[in-house]
Amino acid sequence: MAEHFDVIIVGAGLSGIGAGYHLQARCPDRSYAILEGREAIGGTWDLFRYPGIRSDSDMHTLGYNFRPWTHEKSIADGPSIREYVRDTARTYGIDRHIRFGHHVVSADWSSDEARWTVETRLADGTTGTLTCNFLYMCSGYYNYAKGHAPDFPGADRFAGRIVHPQFWPEDLDYAGKKVVVIGSGATAVTLVPEMAKTAAHVTMLQRSPTYVVSRPAKDRMANFLRRALPASIAYGITRWKNVLFQMFFYRLARKNPEKTKERLIEMVREQLGPGYDVDTHFTPRYNPWDQRLCLVPDADLFDTIRTGAASVETGTIETFTETGINLTDGTSIAADIIVTATGLEMQLLSDVRFTVDGVVKDLARSFNYKGMMYSDVPNLASCFGYTNASWTLKADLTSAYVCRLLNTMRRRGLRQCTPRVGDEAITPEPFLSFTSGYVQRALDKLPKQGSRTPWKLHQNYALDVMMLRFGSVDDSMEFSNPAPSRAARAA
């Protein structure tokens, strides 16, 4: 007989560890297990090991709402974040609930039994089976086993080494070498200043520019408040300060995109000086927040460019050569090492195969409910953070809402909660409005959002607080499937 839990959480990264805490705090009588496909806690922050990896959000909002971030730096390095997640798991005993080497392959819902049967592939190649009443997917949004890697002409001719940041080799020695980093996103702007510390030269090669914004690595107000107030109070004040500022800036950018664009580019000019070709290399073709802004702490990317340790080239790759890369405009860039920071491959719920009462469910054809559940699929939730703010802000809200659903079912003596569109007139819209390549490549794999709540994503923390903490759990939600009586169970 398969081992049974009230809740199974999939993924032991930032979201999964947070989910474990919320279950323990809000549903202490419920049993749970965390299934992790890899052999370590940390998710993204354990997988990615490239030089200089750091947060692209401040840690006062990327950190958990229940565990103050107390380090001096607000923009933190990857190892510090990884240890923060692991220490949280140890401190609250969440690590004792983790089953490592359990990769979830399929999940089958039975309404008669009101439970999911979860099939896993174990590290030794064998398979296993667990059951649960509620399944909570905290497995992230991209494929851990495969990054996006375009087919570059002539790549097989290159005599040096080609590396993807998602699979950084421990033995890569780039000291004194000429390095080309292909890309202009968060990974590229992180790699360039870090590698430039020891490389002979680093070139950031981009097809088109991205908005790049500098901010201090240390939050002076946060550090002052932490010295003057108890840690939890200081953290709460800083968290809301940063949330409100981000919301204000995002709203301003969407309302006045041209003025915002002008100011962002002006800030780059101030960093690089009047002689630098900002129009070519740092003026995007799109409006602010059509894609996520790239954050550079303490202007490290700009400092590296000013000193000449790094440079930016904007153009289209014609071919790799034995000694580097040729662009279509005739420019040749010499390289000993090429880093393809070309993005992620999005993956919906780890490509788990879901069935409901024997019928396969294509979640890409469903409507997403409150940013976490799927129309006509019972007792299944997933964690997907904000695109315009810190991931964990939404993760904390989602986990707390899952607990609200669990407690509602317990109080009502019901075993099933299913989002239903019913007769509502809803126009389908893309799940995400971002124009980033990794999003556009995956839109056909993602569910739809609706034209109005609760099927529409706000991407607004304050609105989600009102909806998820204080809003009705009955809004477009069908609670059903009464628990059988004791007599019926005995029979």
Summary of the structure (lengths in Angstrom):
residues: 491
radius of gyration: 23.8
end to end distance: 19.7
largest distance: 84.5
contacts: 1580
relative contact order: 0.15
helix: 34%
strand: 26%
